[in-house]
Amino acid sequence: MSTKLRMFTRMMSSSTRVPQVCIVGAGPAGFYAAMRLTKKLANVHVDIIEKLPVPFGLIRYGVAPDHPEVKNVINQFTKVAQQDNVNFYGNITVGKDVTLPQLRQNYDAVLLTYGAEEDKELGIQNEDARNVIAARNFVGWYNGLPSDKDLQVDLSNDTAAVLGQGNVALDVARILLSPIDKLKKTDITQHALDALAESKIRNLYLIGRRGPLQVAFTIKELREQLKMKDCSTIWRESDFAGVADVVANLPRPRKRLTELMLKSLEENKLKKEDTNSKRLYPIFLRSPNKFITDKDNVVKGIELFENRLYGKGNVEEQKCVSTNEMELLDCGLALRSIGYKSVSIDEELELLPQGMVNNDKGRIWDAHPRLAKMYAAGWLGTGPVGVILHTMGNAFQVANMMYEDLSKLPRSRARGGFEEIKRILRNEIVDWEGWSKIDRYEIEQGKKMGKPREKICDIGKMMEIAYS
C-alpha cells in the first residue's frame, strides 16, 4: 500500500468527515483549484483525473516552446501533486472509462477543468482545403500533443496567412518566422523542428477582422515579435488612419499597446528595406470570404472582405461591418486562429454558444441530494479568454466557493472516492510515480539533443515508460 493510500485510509477511518473532491483535467485551472482547496481545507482529499497519461495540459501543450519562463509554474503544480492528500491519475477519459454520474456518486464535489479542446470554424467555402489548418492543431504539432503528432503541414510555399490577431496567432507566426537556431534550444518536438528547418516561408500575413485599436494580442507578445532577429514587421499606414488622435483617451494597457504599434509604424518609414529578412504583415479590417484552391484542393489564397467600424465611445464595442469591396491574398498555408470551444463529456452538461459550460460563477446548478455538486473552472467555465494569470484567479474563486460548500457537508457516510472508481476502470492508470518516469525519460532524451526535454508524442510509449 502506498504512503498516500495509507494516509487516505487513516483519514477515512477517523471520526472527522474527509471531503472527497474530484478534479477532471490536470491543466492550470485544475492545479490552481487543488492548490487553493488544500490550503483552505486541511482535511480535504483531492483526486485529479486526466485524459492523457501526463499532467499540466495547456502549460505542456499550449505554451510556446520559446517561452520556457511561463512553464515554471509546473514547479508549483508538482508540489501540489506531491502533497499527501492529492493524487494524480492519468489515462482516464471521463465519458468513456468512467461516467460523470459515477464520479458524482463517489465524491462530495466534482470540479470540471478540462478546458476547450476544439477550435472555432469560419464556416466559409473551401475551409476543408489542404493546408488550411487550425492553429490549435499546429500548436499541438510543435508542442508534442499525441493527437496532432501526424499533422500534415506543407511549408514549401514562401507565403503563409494567420487568420486572427490574438496571442496564439502571434505564437504561431513567431514559430514560423523564428531562426531555426533559436528553436533548437527549446523543447519543440523534433519532427516540427526538422520540418521548420526546411521551411520556405518568408512572408506571413496576420489578418484581423477589426482595427489596430481592437487587437487581442498583448504588448509582451508584440514587443517580442518586433525584436525578432532577421524579421521585419511591416504595417499598412492606411490601417492607422485616425488612430493617433484617440490614443490619449485609451485605457492604459490599450494605450501602451497602440503607442508601440504607432512607434513601429514610424520606424518602418526610416528603415531601408532588408531583402534578406523575413516579414510579418499585420493587416486589419479584413474578413475571409472564401479560400481559393487549385485543382488538387490545396489552398492558394484567401478572398477577403474589407470591413468598416461603426459606433462612438468605447472602441472595444464598435461594430464591425463587411463591405462589398474585396481583396485577394495569395498564400500557400492558412492557419485559422479565431478561438476555441469546449466539448461536453456528458449529456447532462449544457454547452452555451460561447463554447463554455452553462454555470453561475463556477457553480453548475444541480440540486440532486445524493450526488456530488458540480463546478467548472478555467476555459470550460469562463470561455477561452485571458492568460494563465486570469485562469488562476478564476480557479481560486471557484475553489473558495467549493470550500464554503464543503465546510457544510453533513456528517453522513463518507464517499468512497477513487477506491470505488478503481473498481469501475478497466484501463491502465498512470499515477504521479508513472508520470515521474516519463518526465525523467524526456529530460534525458532532451539532454542528448541539447534541449530541455524531448517530449514523447506517442501514448503507447508513454504507458510503456510509466509501467517500466
N, C-alpha and C positions, 0 to 999 in steps of 0.2 A: 504494500500500500504506500502511495506517495505521501510526502510530507504534507502537501496541500490537502489531500484527501483525508489524512488523519485529523488535521485541524478542522476540516469541514465536518467530520463525524463527531468530534468533540463539541462543536458549536450546536449541531443538531440535537445532541443528547442533553444539552444544558436546558435549564428551565426557561431561559430567555428565548423568545421567538427570533430567529435569524431570518430577515427578509431575503428571499431569493430573487435575484434580478438577472434577466437575460437581455443581452445587447446583441442585436443582429446587425453585423457589419463592423469590421475591425479597422475602419479608417479613422481619420482625425476626430470626427464627431463622436464616434463610439468610445475612443480612448479618453477624450476630454470629459465625457459624461462619467465614465468609470472613475476618472481622477477625482472629480468633484463629489461623486456619491461616496466613495470610500473615505474621503476627507471629512465629510459631514456626518456620516453614519458609520460608526466604528464597527458595528457587528453585522454589516451587510455582506452578502456573498454575491459576487458578480461573475457571470459566465459570458464571455464574448465569443459569439459564433460567427464564423466567416466562411463564405463560399469557396474561396481559394485556400490552398494549403499554407499560404503565407499572410502575415498581417500588414497593416499600415495603409492599405487602399490607395487613396489619392496621393498620399505622400510618396509612396513607392512608384505608382504607375501614372501619376498625373503631373508631378513637378518636373520641370525641365532638367535634363542631366547637367546643364551648366549652371544650375542654381543649388549647389550642394548645401549651402547655408540654411536653406529652407527645410532641408531634411534633418537638421539637427534635433528637431522636436522628437524624432524617433527615440532619442536617449531618454526623454521624459516618459514616453509611452512604454518603453522597456521596463522602467522602474515600476510603473503601474502594474504591468503584467506579471512582474515577479513578486508582487505582494501575496501573502498567504491566502487572502480572501478574494483573489482574482484569478480566473483561468481563461486561457485562450484555447479554442477548439476550431481548427481549420478543416477544410474539405467537407463542409456540411452545407448543403443548399436547402434553405427553408422554402417549402413549397414542393420539394421533391423528396429529400431524405427525411424530413420531418415537417409537419404542418404547423401553421401558426396556431390553430386551436390546441394542438398538443403542447406547444410551448406555454400557452396561456393556462393550461390545466396544471402545469407543473412548476410555474413560477408565480411570484407575487406581482411582478411588473415585467413587461416586455417593452424594451425601447428599440425602435427600428431606426437604424442609421446607415442603411445600405446604399445611400446616395442616389445619383442619377446616372444610369448606365447606358442610356440610349441618347442619340443625338436628334435634334430637331431637323426636319427636312424643309426644303424650299418649296416643294410641290410644283416644280416647273418642268418644262419639256426637256427631255434627254438627261434628266438628273441621274439616270442609271447608266450613263455612258462610262466607258473605261477611262480610268484616270480622273474621274470625279470622285473624290474621296472625302469622307467625313474626317474633320480634324481630330475628333475623338479617337478614331481608329489609327490615324497617323501617329498621334501621341503614344498610343498603346504599342504601336510597332517599334518606335525607337526607345520606348521605356521597358519593353520586355513583357507586356501583358500577354499571357498564353494565347488568348483568343485572337490576338492580332499579329502573332509572330509570322504568319504566312501571307500577310497583306502584300498584294502586288502593287508596287509603286514604280512607275516609269519616270525616271529623271533624265531622260535623254534629250528633252527639249530645252531650249535656253530661257523659256519664259513660263512662270507659274503665277497663279492668282489665288489669293485667300479671300474668301467672302466672309467678312466680319472684321470688327476692329476692337475686340476685347483682348485681354491678356493672353488667352490661349492662342488667338490668331497671331499675336506678336511672337509668342514662343515658337510657333510653327515656322514663321518667317525667319526667325533668328537661327533656328536649327538648319534650315535650308540654305542660309547665306553665310553661316559661320565658317571660318577657316577650319579645315579638317584637323590640323594640328592641335587646335584648341579642344575639339570634341574628343580627340584620342585620350585625353586625360580625365574624362568623365566616366560615369557608369552607363553611358549609352550602350545599347546592345551591339554586339559585333556585327550582326547581319545588317543593321542600319548603318553602322559606320562604314562597312565595305561598300554599300550602295551609295552613300553620300560622297565617298571618296571618288566615285566615278561620275558624280552628278555633273550635268552640263548647264544647270540652271544659273543664270547670271542676272536675270531681271525678275522681280517679284512685285506684283500689284496687290496692295492691301485695300480692299474695297469696302466702303461703309455706306449704309443706307441714308444716314443723316450727315450733319456737318461737323466741322472741327470742334464746335462747342458741345457736341454730344458724344464724343468718342468714349468708349468704355474701358480702354486700357489706362493704366495708371502711370504716373510720372516716372516711377522707378524703371518700369519696363521700356518706356520711350527713351529715357536717358541712356540706358544700356544699348539700345539699338543705335542711337546717334553716335555712340563712342566705338561702335564695332569697327575692327580693323578691316581695311580693304573693302568697305561697303559704304556707298553714299545713299543718304535718304533724300529723295527729290520730291518736293511738294509742288502742287499746282497753285500758282498765285491766285488764280480766279476763284479757287475754293475758299479763300480767306477774305473775300470782299466784305468789308464792314465789320470784321471780327475784332480788329484793334479798337474800334470805337466802343465796344461793350466790355472790354476786359476789366476795367476798373470796378465794375459793379458785380463781378462774378464772385461766388463763394471762394474762399482761399484755395482749397485743393484744385478746383477747376481753373482758377485764375493762374496758378503756378504752371499747370499743365499747358494751358493755352499760350502763356508767355514763352514757354520753351519751344512750342511749335513755331510761333512767330519769329523767335530768335533764329531758329534753324532755317526758316524760310529766307530771312535776310542774309544769313551767312552763305546760303546757296548762290545768291546773286554775285557774291565776291569771289567765289571759288572758280578755279579753272576746272573744266570737265576732265575727270580721270577716266580714260578709256579702259584702263585695266581693272577698275574696281567693279564689284557687283553693285546692283542698285535696287533699293526699295522705293516703290512709288505709292505712297498713300493717296487714295482717290476717294473723294467724298460725294455725297448726294447722288449715289447710283444704286439701283436695284436690279438684280438679274431678271431678265425676261425668259431667256432660254439658253441652253448650252448648244453650241454649234459643234457638229461632229462630222467625221469623214465617213466613207463607205463602210469602214470596219467598226463603226460606233465608238471611235476614240475621240475624246474631246479635242477640239481645235480652236475654240474661242468661246466668248460669252457675249450675248447680246444684252446690253444694259439700258434700262430706263434712266433718264435724267429726272431727278426729283427736285422739289421745291419745299421749303419750310414755311409754314404759316402760323401766325399767332404771336401775341406780345407777352411780355412778362418773363416768367421763368423759362430759360432756353431748354431745360430738360423736358418741358411739357409742350413744346412746339410740335405741331402736326406735320408729318412728312407725307407729301402727296406726289405721286408719279405724274410726269407729263407725257406727252406723245413723242417727245424727242428721244432719239436712240443713239447709242454709241456702241461700236463693235470693238471688242478687245481680243486680240489673238493670244492664245496660251495653249500649252500642251499638258498642263496639270492644273486642276482646280480643286481647292480644298474648302469644304463647307464648314464654317465655324460660327454658327448662329445660335448656339446654346444647346443645353442638354435637357432631358426629361427623365423622370423616374418611371419604373415599371411596378406593377402590382404583383406581389408574391402570394396573394390570397384573394378570393372573390369578395371577402368582406371589407377589403381595403378600397376605399373610393379615391380615385385619382382626379384631380382638378385639371382644367385646361392648361394651367401654368406649368404642368409637369411635376406636380407635387402631390403628396397625400393630404387629403382633407383633414385638417386638425385645427385646434384652437390654442395657439401659442405653445404648441408641442403636445397637447393632450388630444389623443384620438378618442372621441367620445364613444364609450360603450359601458353601459351600467350593469352588465351581466354580473350577478353577485358571486358566482362560483368560478369565474375566470379572471386571470390577471388583467389589470388595467394596462392599456397600451399607450405608448408615446412615440413621437417622432422627433428627430433632431438632425441637424445638418441639412444638406440639399434636399433630402426627402421631405423634410418638414417646411423648409423655407423657400424652396425652389433653388435652382442653380445660380446663386448670386453670391458675391463677396469673395474675399480671400480667406485664407486659413484662420486669420485672427477673427474674422466675422463668425466663422464656424465655431471657434472656441467659445465666443460669447454666447451664441445660441445654445450650445451643448451645456454650458454651465447653467443657463437659465432653466432649461428643461430639467436638468438634474436637481436643481433646487426645488422645483415643483414635485418631482418624484420623491424627494426627501420628505417633504411635507406629507405626502400621501402615505408613504411607507411608515412614517412615525405614528400613524393612526391605525396600523394593522391590528385586527382583533387577535387575541391570544388563542386562536383556534389551532387545529392541527397544522404543523409545518408542511410546506410544499416539498416535493421530492427533488426538485432541481434537476441537474444534469444526470444524477444517478438513475432517475427514471427515464430520461431522454435516451440514455445509452441503450436501454432495453429495446427501444424502437429502431435505432440506427442499424443499418446493415453494411455501411461503408466504413472504410478505414478513416480514422481521425488523426489529425496532426495536432499534437499539443505543443506547449512552448518549448519543450525539450527537442521535439522534432523540428520546429522552426529554427532553433539554435543551430542544429546540424546543417540545415540548408544555408543559413546565414554564414557560418564558418566556411562552408564549401565555396560559396560565391566570392567571398573575400579572398580566399586562397587562389581561386582561378583568376580573379582580377589582378592580383599581385604579379602573376606570371606575364600579364599583358600590360603592366604599367598603369593599371586603372584601379579605382577604389573597390570595385567589385565587377564581376561579370554575372549578370542575372541568369538564372535558369528560366527558360521560356516554356519548358515542357512539363506539364503537371505530372506525367508518369515518372519523369526523372526526379521531380521534387519529392514524390512519395517514396521512391527508391532510397533517396538520401535520408529522408526523415526516419525511415524504418531500418537504416543500416546499423 
